[in-house]
Amino acid sequence: MLNTEITIAGVTFKNPVMTASGTFGSGMEYSEFVDLNCLGAVVTKGVANVPWEGNPTPRVQETYGGMLNAIGLQNPGIDVFIERDIPFLRQYDTRIIVNVCGRSVSDYVEVVEKLSDQPVDMLEINVSCPNVQHGGIAFGQDPGCLFDITKEIRAKAKQPIIMKLSPNVTDIAEMARAAEAAGSDAVSLINTITGMKIDIHRRTFALANRTGGLSGPAIKPVAVRMVYQVANAVKIPVIGMGGIANAEDAIEFMLAGATGIAVGAMNFVNPYTTIEIVKGIEAYMRQYDIGNLTELIGAVR
Amino acid sequence: MEQKKKETARVYSQRQIAPGIYDMWIDTTLAQQARPGQFISVYTQDKSALLPRPISICEADTTNGRLRIVYRVAGKGTEEFSSYREGQRIDILGTLGNGFPLEAASGKRVFLMGGGIGIPPMLALAQAVTGAASVDVIAGYRDRALFLAEDLSKYAPVHIATEDGSVGTKGNVMNAIEAEKLEADVIYACGPMPMLRVIRDYAAKKGIPAYISLEERMACGVGACLGCVVKTRAVDHHSHVKNARICTDGPVYAAEDVDI
């Protein structure tokens, strides 16, 4: 009997496979391809207190083995989200993790408070988006700022919180320690790596926002290294992501110390990626006679 | 019932029909559900190029279960596609987008206006607007390297404009309309943005509807990533911010509804 369950901050997931925020909407678009009941959790696109229109286009560009995006967190705001997206997700037997974004501490707090009586399992706090001018990553690049906002949100949130960390820092372990010290229940990493692409024929920036976040298989080794560093620096659970394309990648992240894993850009490449990973993990467990998937967490020697 | 899916299809045939323009037929189950103005996303075999290429559907052969795409080589992805021969396996996702509103053509005089690589979807549309009072195709090319003009002429008169004046009216599709004194009650168009803007203005002046097909850099193709948005006049139903997703809310819009 294979046990693929994992537990994060008291919340049990049927398996560790989640969707990375911003790559899966609120599940609706991909429910045509994927049985959401088979996923450990759906992590939603970031939602703010009010609708955000996002950045001008072009917002996405392909790069070698990856992609750059500068969507700018376009979202309908928490009121529409509560009315439309949460009821949609409640139809499925999967955990719901709502990604929360904001430009100021009070923005985040407003969203978190509106979600307090909602049937969602956890909140992921996006303090690491590289594509918005104010807020977002500003909170995620200084350990002091990260500590303060984490503490504020932790005090207001009813559900367990996951601080989502940026890789665009000198020492990600220090950031993770700050989040843990302020009471974060878990951390997720990595958000995208800031990048740039230039169109040499037009001599212009390829993205309207000039810079964007790099994701996809190109960033996976960076993400594995950072998950390993963070898992060894804190006691709270780590959710790992960054270029995960298949079950082998997912297992690599777990061995590095991740309790849960999330699929991001690869949803765009193969809409069935998440389901294939769920099946692939089970096959790996059978191959190596692993009864409990949790045995793999941080088991790299 | 139309359902989006990703499948491994097979190339039935491919040939070059103008410099850099390729004409590919694909054996696929998606042919049965394809509608004029929809598109498919085509994946490369080169795994360093992750994202699929959105390509408009030129026509569907439901009898044999085949889709035709006509595309321009614009980069390494389409360059790879152009090397495919009969029998090549090809991963595609579709059918995507909403297509053209055919009912708007009923009993009307219709213009089908295509510019460059915006011409291909006009073929499926020319086959489908059977209830129109009349149909005129206006096709704009760079030069005498025409493509699809003969196919289109089986369904409607084709009026040609070329930038260099080597065939038909010198100039763009609007110049052809003026030169040939053509009139319509409704316009369907696909082509470069400057052409679509001129058509929008023309339609507004004439007080007639124009349905234009847009393109933008895309990632997912299914409405999740919010990469391919266009500014809209009204609040969009997804994000409530006047940014509609071209892949799922479009790619066809009434010209007066979008801010292009």
Interface residues (C-beta under 8 A of the other chain):
Chain A: G22 T23 F24 G25 E29 Y30 E32 F33 K45 P51 W52 E53 G54 T57 P58 R59 V60 Q61 E62 Y64 G65 G66 M67 N69 I71 Q74 N75 P76 G77 V80 G216 P217 A265 M266 N267 F268 V269 N270 P271 Y272
Chain B: Q3 K4 K5 K6 Y43 K47 S48 A49 L50 L51 P52 L93 E216 R217 M218 A219 C220 G221 V222 G223 A224 C225 L226 G227 C228 V229 V230 H238 S239 H240 V241 K242 N243 T248
